[in-house]
Amino acid sequence: MVYTQSFAQPSLFELARAGNFQAISYWINKELKPQGISASVAKEPTGRLQVLVEFQNEPPADRLIKFICHQLWQLNSPMLEGVSIIGRFSGSPKIEWKKCVKIVSPAKRNLQKQSSFSRNNESIQFQTFRSLMLIGSAVAAFILGCWVSYHQVLLRGSNSGEWVQGALEKVQVVNHRKVAYPNDPIVTLMFGGDVNLSNSVSNVIKNNYDWVFAKMEEYRKADLAMVNLENPLTRSTLNITNNQQQSINIDPRYVKVLKSGGIDLVNLANDHFMDYKQPILAETIETLDRAGIHSVGAGITDAEKEVRKPDIIEVKGQKIAYLSYYDTDLQTTDNTKEIQVINAPNNDQIAGDIQALRNQVDWIIVNYHWGVELSEYPGDWQMDVARFTIDQGADLVVGHHPKVLQGAEIYQGRPIIYSLGNFIFGDNSTNDSDYDTAVLKVSLKQGKMKIEFLPVVVKKYQPQVVEGEKGKEILKHIAQISSAFNQPMKSSVEIDVRNSSFRFLNIDSQIGKPNSTPSIPSLPDLHQKSPENDVDMPKISKNNSDSEVLPQTNSSDRRPFPPRLNPTTPYPKEAKDPFIQEPFIKEPFIELPRLPI
């Protein structure tokens, strides 16, 4: 389905200039939210505009006030005369400061000029003109001060001031400085699967928001940590669009669980947010922004641009772009007929999004919410999409939705993680609070990437990384279900993206026992295919003394991968969106391998 904007629809700027409070709020917040500051706009009885500013850490009040005034002045609205700016800490009723400012925009000044010249005689006109000139000089000085302060706010805050051209628009780079080890040049990323804090989880948490991640120090110490969030954070009582599902929204205060756990970024491109109306999504994004948590894959105002907009975060000098797409076995809802709020992909879109960023950032990470629930193996179409994504220039593919761990593979020197399973997941359909899972740890340094699974045991919805025999058991399970791929990722992998080489570390090395003799295969050049069957043909280096030939895997040690349904039949050219067409698959369409007895 293609969504087009109406040419008659006013832009966000035009709505804000006309006095729309919600549009003015978005206009101000687009620069403040990346810094953990949120503004709400209303109108005072006196007619003055009121801006309530909430923050986690109090910024310099004078600079913040000047910046907001500059943003309002840019609207050039003849209806805007003055503003009351009120500052307080998020969640606190106490007002920290309040400032009233008169704003004289060029449009308002022109109206004043016309009125003055029409009412007064020549001498009065001269006096008025002189007064206006003096006021104009003051305004110019004020604007210059606001502009300088604006740049200081950006430099002191989380925005670097640098912009990257995306597929549809320019995207500002967020400078992430809140890291545990600022002097360590290695950037550490963490990825978890599905997080749903509603119902049984929230009943356990109650008001102890630190409890859930209390034993996940690995997440709090990571430079950037991400999960797939499946429950809206809203107080709204609006019904969901699909009446067959039960509401899983929770009070916005539970965002503190994510904040205390060190979560920096969440994926919203998933089936659960398709079930709710737009205001609920808007409140969720607003709540996350106030907590300083980025979101990707969903949008509410200019939806076509927002859902495809990447999050680009610079950490320790490395620019990392995050993209997210949604495509599962579930039906879409009527919500998408009103506005495209969730990023559903097609090949052209994926290619455009990635290729636009490739030469401007260091790393591109693509999230997919996809697949069949409870299946340990991805479908053929998922493999096609994942490999296509790597071919376009992505460095890492991370999947979620099936609720269980799926296998992982190395393709063209890049890792594909098909599903991280449930991370912290509570709903009304199950009382299972204890289960095994894993999170993904990624380390980045100077063109090198290390990928490793951390085995996790969840008890009463509280996850913890485990070692010993239990840790080995979880990692061996991942290795077993990964063995179906041509190049399975059975253990930790170190990848040098500069020459497409990688080396495996054995399972013991992931839990503290180093591997003295890892195998180091040499990868083929990017985009190399076999002309006979379009299967990747690895070339093993024979002359490189630093590499070893990857030993052949005994067929008895491999679990046969289910055959492709139509291995020689490509998708028809006219079907640009082959994996979101009706009907969606309700059952696993591949025969699962039988476990050895």
Phi and psi in degrees as a GROMACS rama.xvg file:
@    title "Ramachandran Plot"
@    xaxis  label "Phi"
@    yaxis  label "Psi"
@TYPE xy
-107.719  131.915  VAL-2
-107.494  131.134  TYR-3
-125.006  147.27  THR-4
-87.2792  144.456  GLN-5
-76.2977  136.204  SER-6
-68.5844  -20.5938  PHE-7
-84.0122  -11.4426  ALA-8
-72.9396  126.701  GLN-9
-68.3625  150.362  PRO-10
-76.916  168.446  SER-11
-59.7016  -40.7523  LEU-12
-62.2335  -44.3557  PHE-13
-64.8392  -40.1211  GLU-14
-64.1352  -42.2755  LEU-15
-65.5849  -40.7648  ALA-16
-64.362  -31.1203  ARG-17
-79.8383  -6.55099  ALA-18
104.266  10.5042  GLY-19
-69.8861  118.177  ASN-20
-63.3516  -41.3899  PHE-21
-64.383  -40.2253  GLN-22
-66.9787  -38.8033  ALA-23
-62.9789  -39.6379  ILE-24
-60.797  -46.1605  SER-25
-65.1847  -36.3563  TYR-26
-61.5991  -40.6264  TRP-27
-75.7333  -41.9757  ILE-28
-72.4456  -19.6622  ASN-29
-61.739  -24.4952  LYS-30
-101.27  -26.1751  GLU-31
-84.6853  -35.7438  LEU-32
-61.5667  -38.9912  LYS-33
-60.2657  -15.7346  PRO-34
-99.5705  9.87061  GLN-35
78.8013  22.1554  GLY-36
-118.916  137.676  ILE-37
-131.084  140.152  SER-38
-122.069  137.722  ALA-39
-118.746  140.792  SER-40
-116.891  136.227  VAL-41
-146.58  -177.843  ALA-42
-121.276  130.685  LYS-43
-78.6394  158.619  GLU-44
-57.6726  -27.6979  PRO-45
-74.4468  -7.71624  THR-46
95.2134  -9.16381  GLY-47
-75.0962  143.624  ARG-48
-74.7389  135.471  LEU-49
-111.556  128.635  GLN-50
-120.52  113.783  VAL-51
-94.9762  118.033  LEU-52
-106.667  126.35  VAL-53
-119.192  141.747  GLU-54
-146.502  156.183  PHE-55
-82.5003  -47.374  GLN-56
-118.78  129.094  ASN-57
-68.1152  120.831  GLU-58
-82.8435  170.196  PRO-59
-60.187  120.541  PRO-60
-63.0858  -42.13  ALA-61
-64.486  -39.9956  ASP-62
-68.9518  -40.0422  ARG-63
-64.5299  -42.3672  LEU-64
-62.6328  -45.2693  ILE-65
-61.7506  -39.7866  LYS-66
-64.7477  -44.61  PHE-67
-63.2366  -40.214  ILE-68
-63.329  -38.3027  CYS-69
-64.7483  -41.6878  HIS-70
-61.6548  -41.3242  GLN-71
-70.1754  -38.3479  LEU-72
-62.0152  -35.8151  TRP-73
-61.9844  -26.8794  GLN-74
-65.6725  -25.4759  LEU-75
54.1442  45.9755  ASN-76
-91.4422  127.635  SER-77
-70.4786  -14.4578  PRO-78
-88.0006  -9.93001  MET-79
-93.243  115.028  LEU-80
-108.645  -40.6542  GLU-81
-157.36  168.274  GLY-82
-144.686  141.776  VAL-83
-107.455  120.16  SER-84
-109.265  122.631  ILE-85
-118.321  132.849  ILE-86
-117.116  138.112  GLY-87
-156.272  162.593  ARG-88
-76.0632  146.688  PHE-89
-58.1109  129.837  SER-90
82.4479  -2.78809  GLY-91
-104.442  136.58  SER-92
-79.5717  -10.7043  PRO-93
-77.1104  128.854  LYS-94
-84.2051  123.81  ILE-95
-84.156  -37.4844  GLU-96
-161.932  159.422  TRP-97
-144.987  138.426  LYS-98
-140.194  130.458  LYS-99
-104.376  130.322  CYS-100
-132.926  137.979  VAL-101
-93.378  128.559  LYS-102
-113.259  122.831  ILE-103
-110.416  97.5312  VAL-104
-81.0435  160.849  SER-105
-56.4309  -39.2034  PRO-106
-64.4118  -42.7491  ALA-107
-66.7733  -38.2773  LYS-108
-65.242  -36.7229  ARG-109
-64.6238  -40.0321  ASN-110
-63.2223  -40.2824  LEU-111
-63.8875  -39.7277  GLN-112
-61.9442  -48.9538  LYS-113
-60.6107  -41.6528  GLN-114
-66.4407  -42.7229  SER-115
-66.9005  -43.9544  SER-116
-70.111  -26.4352  PHE-117
-80.1039  -23.8862  SER-118
-97.0188  -24.7947  ARG-119
-107.881  158.932  ASN-120
-80.7078  -171.839  ASN-121
-64.3867  -42.3241  GLU-122
-67.2209  -40.2324  SER-123
-65.8873  -36.9085  ILE-124
-60.4385  -40.2125  GLN-125
-64.9332  -44.5559  PHE-126
-63.5227  -41.3801  GLN-127
-64.2664  -42.6638  THR-128
-60.1601  -43.2872  PHE-129
-64.1835  -39.6962  ARG-130
-64.0239  -42.9204  SER-131
-64.4954  -35.5957  LEU-132
-64.3874  -41.3143  MET-133
-65.5276  -42.2546  LEU-134
-62.6722  -39.5589  ILE-135
-61.5216  -39.6147  GLY-136
-64.5444  -40.3605  SER-137
-63.6906  -42.1709  ALA-138
-62.7602  -41.6513  VAL-139
-61.4942  -42.3098  ALA-140
-64.5412  -39.7682  ALA-141
-63.9259  -43.0027  PHE-142
-63.2884  -42.6488  ILE-143
-61.2053  -41.3749  LEU-144
-63.6626  -40.7756  GLY-145
-62.737  -40.0061  CYS-146
-66.7405  -42.8111  TRP-147
-63.2937  -44.2238  VAL-148
-64.7077  -35.2652  SER-149
-59.2441  -45.3133  TYR-150
-68.4725  -33.8098  HIS-151
-65.8629  -38.4157  GLN-152
-60.8145  -43.2782  VAL-153
-64.856  -43.2357  LEU-154
-66.6368  -36.2275  LEU-155
-81.4152  -19.9249  ARG-156
-93.944  -148.667  GLY-157
-98.3072  -8.64849  SER-158
-90.8527  134.377  ASN-159
-83.5203  -13.0225  SER-160
84.7812  -9.0384  GLY-161
-87.873  144.691  GLU-162
-120.405  146.349  TRP-163
-122.024  134.694  VAL-164
-80.5777  113.825  GLN-165
-87.9406  -170.369  GLY-166
-66.6498  -33.9328  ALA-167
-116.26  -24.2126  LEU-168
-161.874  169.497  GLU-169
-76.911  143.354  LYS-170
-124.135  130.075  VAL-171
-80.9328  138.52  GLN-172
-80.6119  130.974  VAL-173
-93.6894  125.067  VAL-174
-90.8196  107.506  ASN-175
-93.561  109.288  HIS-176
-108.547  -11.4693  ARG-177
-83.5535  87.004  LYS-178
-125.769  155.023  VAL-179
-72.8753  -36.3158  ALA-180
-128.391  80.6456  TYR-181
-64.9711  -23.806  PRO-182
-87.6148  -7.10837  ASN-183
-85.9232  119.974  ASP-184
-70.5467  -15.0851  PRO-185
-76.9651  129.591  ILE-186
-94.2316  126.192  VAL-187
-109.18  125.404  THR-188
-114.948  146.057  LEU-189
-127.022  142.253  MET-190
-132.302  128.266  PHE-191
-118.685  165.665  GLY-192
-82.708  -137.779  GLY-193
-76.1692  133.821  ASP-194
-121.562  122.675  VAL-195
-135.745  108.469  ASN-196
-92.8354  6.48587  LEU-197
-81.1363  170.625  SER-198
53.7063  -112.531  ASN-199
-62.7617  -32.7863  SER-200
-69.6313  -47.6678  VAL-201
-64.2576  -30.4272  SER-202
-66.4396  -33.3662  ASN-203
-76.1212  -40.5541  VAL-204
-65.7035  -47.671  ILE-205
54.6647  -117.205  LYS-206
-106.221  8.44968  ASN-207
-92.8242  79.6979  ASN-208
-70.5555  -18.8427  TYR-209
-84.3548  -9.57286  ASP-210
-68.2368  -41.9729  TRP-211
-57.6209  -48.9013  VAL-212
-97.4058  17.4787  PHE-213
-59.1801  -30.2397  ALA-214
-106.534  12.8262  LYS-215
-111.239  64.0851  MET-216
-62.5189  -28.7673  GLU-217
-58.6216  -36.01  GLU-218
-72.3095  -40.6856  TYR-219
-68.9554  -28.7618  ARG-220
-88.3847  -11.3573  LYS-221
-68.0307  149.172  ALA-222
-68.064  -40.5884  ASP-223
-139.383  126.341  LEU-224
-123.865  138.3  ALA-225
-134.476  147.65  MET-226
-141.049  168.603  VAL-227
-97.8346  112.663  ASN-228
-90.7271  126.515  LEU-229
-112.488  -1.19828  GLU-230
-123.228  133.481  ASN-231
-64.7288  147.551  PRO-232
-105.272  95.0365  LEU-233
-156.55  150.436  THR-234
-97.3254  2.07969  ARG-235
-66.3662  146.298  SER-236
-105.196  12.5848  THR-237
-60.971  139.013  LEU-238
-72.0394  149.694  ASN-239
-74.2426  159.606  ILE-240
-74.3395  -26.6817  THR-241
-101.463  104.969  ASN-242
-69.2273  -13.2657  ASN-243
-79.7385  -12.4412  GLN-244
-104.046  153.566  GLN-245
-93.5488  150.015  GLN-246
-66.9183  134.988  SER-247
-121.731  14.8896  ILE-248
-73.1496  150.18  ASN-249
-132.952  165.783  ILE-250
-60.223  140.071  ASP-251
-57.6818  -20.6211  PRO-252
-65.0964  -18.123  ARG-253
-72.9626  -2.10088  TYR-254
-62.8021  -20.7628  VAL-255
-63.1578  -26.5813  LYS-256
-63.5102  -46.3293  VAL-257
-65.7652  -42.461  LEU-258
-62.883  -45.2353  LYS-259
-68.5899  -24.0412  SER-260
-83.8001  -0.938424  GLY-261
84.6738  16.0025  GLY-262
-72.9202  126.882  ILE-263
-106.571  -21.8939  ASP-264
-150.027  138.605  LEU-265
-128.231  147.467  VAL-266
-90.9544  129.873  ASN-267
-111.677  -0.689252  LEU-268
-81.9585  79.6768  ALA-269
-147.032  170.514  ASN-270
-66.8648  -28.9179  ASP-271
-67.8686  -36.8622  HIS-272
-76.232  -12.6957  PHE-273
-72.4409  -20.0224  MET-274
-86.2052  -6.06467  ASP-275
-115.331  153.622  TYR-276
-75.9969  163.012  LYS-277
-55.7491  -42.4673  GLN-278
-58.6948  -32.2979  PRO-279
-69.8797  -41.6797  ILE-280
-61.8818  -40.8595  LEU-281
-62.2543  -42.4174  ALA-282
-67.0332  -36.1747  GLU-283
-63.4588  -47.2027  THR-284
-63.243  -40.4352  ILE-285
-62.3029  -42.6446  GLU-286
-63.982  -43.9152  THR-287
-63.1425  -42.7092  LEU-288
-60.8482  -42.0641  ASP-289
-63.4831  -30.8705  ARG-290
-84.7049  -1.4557  ALA-291
78.4855  22.7736  GLY-292
-106.369  125.055  ILE-293
-78.0119  152.193  HIS-294
-131.161  150.049  SER-295
-142.242  145.924  VAL-296
101.031  -0.438123  GLY-297
-141.629  158.245  ALA-298
-153.416  161.563  GLY-299
-133.509  -28.1643  ILE-300
-99.0184  -81.0024  THR-301
-92.1158  78.7007  ASP-302
-60.2492  -41.687  ALA-303
-58.4894  -37.1638  GLU-304
-81.9783  -40.3235  LYS-305
-67.6104  -39.2337  GLU-306
-68.9621  -27.5271  VAL-307
-95.3389  -5.59618  ARG-308
-69.1075  124.094  LYS-309
-78.5213  156.963  PRO-310
-94.6951  122.848  ASP-311
-115.885  114.948  ILE-312
-121.603  128.828  ILE-313
-100.478  123.434  GLU-314
-129.141  121.656  VAL-315
52.6816  38.9583  LYS-316
85.634  -0.392563  GLY-317
-110.116  128.229  GLN-318
-92.3413  124.705  LYS-319
-120.238  123.691  ILE-320
-104.309  130.56  ALA-321
-110.85  129.716  TYR-322
-124.897  147.582  LEU-323
-139.082  140.978  SER-324
-136.63  153.503  TYR-325
-120.016  131.16  TYR-326
-168.176  101.66  ASP-327
-121.458  -174.215  THR-328
-80.9915  3.04361  ASP-329
-91.2774  155.967  LEU-330
-72.7665  147.447  GLN-331
-76.7806  161.922  THR-332
-109.726  176.68  THR-333
-66.9622  -13.9622  ASP-334
-58.8887  -35.4064  ASN-335
-73.4494  -16.8385  THR-336
-73.1296  -23.3059  LYS-337
-85.3437  -45.4912  GLU-338
-162.587  141.773  ILE-339
-79.6866  104.272  GLN-340
-104.908  -16.6834  VAL-341
-122.419  143.147  ILE-342
-82.4668  101.616  ASN-343
-101.536  127.789  ALA-344
-93.7049  162.479  PRO-345
-139.728  168.252  ASN-346
-59.8548  -42.08  ASN-347
-62.4626  -40.7203  ASP-348
-67.6638  -45.1185  GLN-349
-58.8373  -47.5212  ILE-350
-61.4595  -44.0895  ALA-351
-64.5458  -42.0659  GLY-352
-62.9756  -43.4607  ASP-353
-75.3416  -46.8367  ILE-354
-65.5099  -30.0382  GLN-355
-64.5517  -29.1336  ALA-356
-96.2142  -20.7403  LEU-357
-52.9835  -44.1273  ARG-358
-90.5869  6.36907  ASN-359
-114.514  -12.9277  GLN-360
-128.633  166.653  VAL-361
-86.6702  -35.7608  ASP-362
-139.628  141.785  TRP-363
-123.043  122.059  ILE-364
-117.256  127.49  ILE-365
-117.099  125.197  VAL-366
-99.1158  138.155  ASN-367
-126.363  125.07  TYR-368
-98.9639  105.919  HIS-369
-156.842  176.72  TRP-370
91.621  -172.873  GLY-371
-105.079  129.548  VAL-372
-61.8536  140.273  GLU-373
69.678  8.54969  LEU-374
-93.6878  130.176  SER-375
-82.1565  -2.56936  GLU-376
-128.976  138.522  TYR-377
-73.3942  158.452  PRO-378
-79.0442  166.019  GLY-379
-57.4245  -41.6978  ASP-380
-65.9633  -33.052  TRP-381
-65.2774  -42.7079  GLN-382
-61.5109  -40.9785  MET-383
-62.2041  -46.0279  ASP-384
-65.9275  -44.4571  VAL-385
-61.1706  -45.3097  ALA-386
-70.0946  -36.1346  ARG-387
-60.8358  -39.2274  PHE-388
-62.5402  -43.1359  THR-389
-64.9669  -41.9449  ILE-390
-58.5459  -31.7375  ASP-391
-79.1472  -10.6479  GLN-392
123.771  5.06457  GLY-393
-71.3336  150.773  ALA-394
-98.7198  -22.1843  ASP-395
-156.145  136.422  LEU-396
-116.839  127.606  VAL-397
-124.29  127.431  VAL-398
-114.605  159.814  GLY-399
-159.405  169.238  HIS-400
121.883  -39.459  HIS-401
-64.6543  -6.59278  PRO-402
76.1567  -13.8558  LYS-403
-126.448  161.85  VAL-404
-69.5306  137.487  LEU-405
-115.22  175.556  GLN-406
-73.3826  174.367  GLY-407
-137.805  150.855  ALA-408
-140.801  162.991  GLU-409
-106.8  121.98  ILE-410
-128.311  124.626  TYR-411
51.5096  39.2402  GLN-412
73.9506  16.1608  GLY-413
-131.444  144.965  ARG-414
-84.5907  143.658  PRO-415
-124.489  118.424  ILE-416
-108.11  108.26  ILE-417
-75.0103  -33.0679  TYR-418
-161.086  131.902  SER-419
-93.8776  0.205472  LEU-420
69.6028  -167.447  GLY-421
-74.9981  140.435  ASN-422
-106.344  -68.6698  PHE-423
-129.944  105.477  ILE-424
-137.524  116.457  PHE-425
-128.648  133.179  GLY-426
-149.502  -177.675  ASP-427
-83.8531  -7.01141  ASN-428
-90.2335  -12.4932  SER-429
-149.101  150.406  THR-430
-107.698  14.7178  ASN-431
-75.6975  103.861  ASP-432
-105.436  -5.28701  SER-433
-120.093  124.24  ASP-434
-163.522  166.911  TYR-435
-102.432  142.993  ASP-436
-155.277  -161.535  THR-437
-157.69  155.537  ALA-438
-118.783  162.068  VAL-439
-108.098  129.343  LEU-440
-111.24  129.235  LYS-441
-124.417  128.93  VAL-442
-115.896  132.719  SER-443
-124.648  135.625  LEU-444
-162.418  117.752  LYS-445
45.8751  58.137  GLN-446
76.6488  9.54027  GLY-447
-119.514  145.339  LYS-448
-133.04  133.003  MET-449
-116.11  128.783  LYS-450
-117.364  132.186  ILE-451
-151.291  143.632  GLU-452
-86.8206  137.091  PHE-453
-107.243  116.76  LEU-454
-67.8502  137.298  PRO-455
-130.765  135.685  VAL-456
-111.319  129.34  VAL-457
-107.56  126.043  VAL-458
-129.206  122.664  LYS-459
53.4966  42.4357  LYS-460
67.663  13.0791  TYR-461
-109.376  112.246  GLN-462
-83.3482  154.505  PRO-463
-154.741  132.686  GLN-464
-70.1285  133.029  VAL-465
-119.22  155.088  VAL-466
-120.353  -161.005  GLU-467
66.3159  -154.713  GLY-468
-64.7803  -37.0346  GLU-469
-65.5007  -40.8127  LYS-470
-62.7312  -42.9569  GLY-471
-61.8452  -38.6463  LYS-472
-61.909  -44.6211  GLU-473
-66.4795  -42.1953  ILE-474
-67.8615  -35.5854  LEU-475
-68.6988  -32.6412  LYS-476
-63.7485  -43.1859  HIS-477
-62.8175  -42.0662  ILE-478
-62.9153  -38.1912  ALA-479
-65.8912  -46.6833  GLN-480
-76.1044  -14.1623  ILE-481
-85.9  -15.6387  SER-482
-67.6701  -8.81449  SER-483
-74.7199  -18.3679  ALA-484
-84.3352  162.327  PHE-485
-61.327  -42.2097  ASN-486
-128.238  80.7648  GLN-487
-67.5388  146.564  PRO-488
-96.9453  92.3961  MET-489
-91.5393  -12.0253  LYS-490
-156.55  -167.284  SER-491
-63.1966  148.425  SER-492
-133.441  135.245  VAL-493
-109.519  124.833  GLU-494
-120.44  132.472  ILE-495
-104.74  104.236  ASP-496
-72.2093  -14.185  VAL-497
-72.5976  -32.7281  ARG-498
-126.443  15.6326  ASN-499
53.9174  40.0456  SER-500
-110.611  155.05  SER-501
-151.327  161.803  PHE-502
-139.029  144.229  ARG-503
-88.9995  146.572  PHE-504
-113.957  140.513  LEU-505
-74.3375  171.764  ASN-506
-60.1941  -37.0082  ILE-507
-61.5243  -32.1723  ASP-508
-67.2008  -20.7033  SER-509
-76.9837  -16.9852  GLN-510
-121.712  31.6508  ILE-511
104.556  -2.03201  GLY-512
-111.911  111.072  LYS-513
-67.825  149.17  PRO-514
-97.8333  120.877  ASN-515
-81.9751  -24.7679  SER-516
-133.028  70.3854  THR-517
-73.6667  151.199  PRO-518
-82.754  137.929  SER-519
-126.956  90.1561  ILE-520
-78.5136  156.766  PRO-521
-103.258  129.432  SER-522
-83.3652  157.993  LEU-523
-72.4479  165.36  PRO-524
-62.8437  154.185  ASP-525
-61.3641  145.207  LEU-526
69.4917  10.7591  HIS-527
-79.4099  129.735  GLN-528
-128.674  156.128  LYS-529
-83.5661  126.552  SER-530
-67.0699  -19.1886  PRO-531
-77.1183  -48.6046  GLU-532
-133.249  11.7854  ASN-533
60.2894  30.8324  ASP-534
-104.783  141.275  VAL-535
-60.553  132.426  ASP-536
-111.875  99.5124  MET-537
-68.2643  140.271  PRO-538
-108.896  124.741  LYS-539
-94.6046  123.235  ILE-540
-69.0886  130.905  SER-541
-104.212  -16.4998  LYS-542
-105.893  -6.37019  ASN-543
-84.7052  111.827  ASN-544
-69.8994  -18.3021  SER-545
-87.1016  -1.17972  ASP-546
-120.701  156.093  SER-547
-120.425  148.14  GLU-548
-70.1165  130.403  VAL-549
-65.2843  120.413  LEU-550
-63.3141  146.752  PRO-551
-68.3397  138.656  GLN-552
-84.1812  132.156  THR-553
-64.6592  131.976  ASN-554
-60.1747  -27.6728  SER-555
-72.6677  -18.3015  SER-556
-89.7034  -7.46296  ASP-557
-102.267  142.011  ARG-558
-92.3209  123.956  ARG-559
-61.0157  131.549  PRO-560
-79.2542  139.109  PHE-561
-57.0127  139.343  PRO-562
-65.0608  150.725  PRO-563
-67.992  147.482  ARG-564
-67.8033  -49.2418  LEU-565
-135.518  78.1781  ASN-566
-63.966  -23.4682  PRO-567
-105.031  0.0501495  THR-568
-106.485  105.55  THR-569
-75.2527  167.977  PRO-570
-64.0777  141.226  TYR-571
-62.3872  144.915  PRO-572
-60.8302  -33.2051  LYS-573
-73.8758  -14.8082  GLU-574
-91.398  86.1151  ALA-575
-71.2474  -18.3291  LYS-576
-126.953  62.7598  ASP-577
-66.8307  -23.5872  PRO-578
-103.616  17.023  PHE-579
-131.037  26.2204  ILE-580
-88.0305  157.468  GLN-581
-81.325  150.806  GLU-582
-85.5499  154.381  PRO-583
-77.6433  152.005  PHE-584
-78.5754  130.581  ILE-585
-99.5231  -23.9292  LYS-586
-123.521  154.997  GLU-587
-56.5909  129.641  PRO-588
-100.265  11.9368  PHE-589
-122.363  149.523  ILE-590
-80.2838  118.489  GLU-591
-72.407  142.136  LEU-592
-63.621  146.415  PRO-593
-85.5449  135.681  ARG-594
-69.9125  140.783  LEU-595
-64.737  142.606  PRO-596
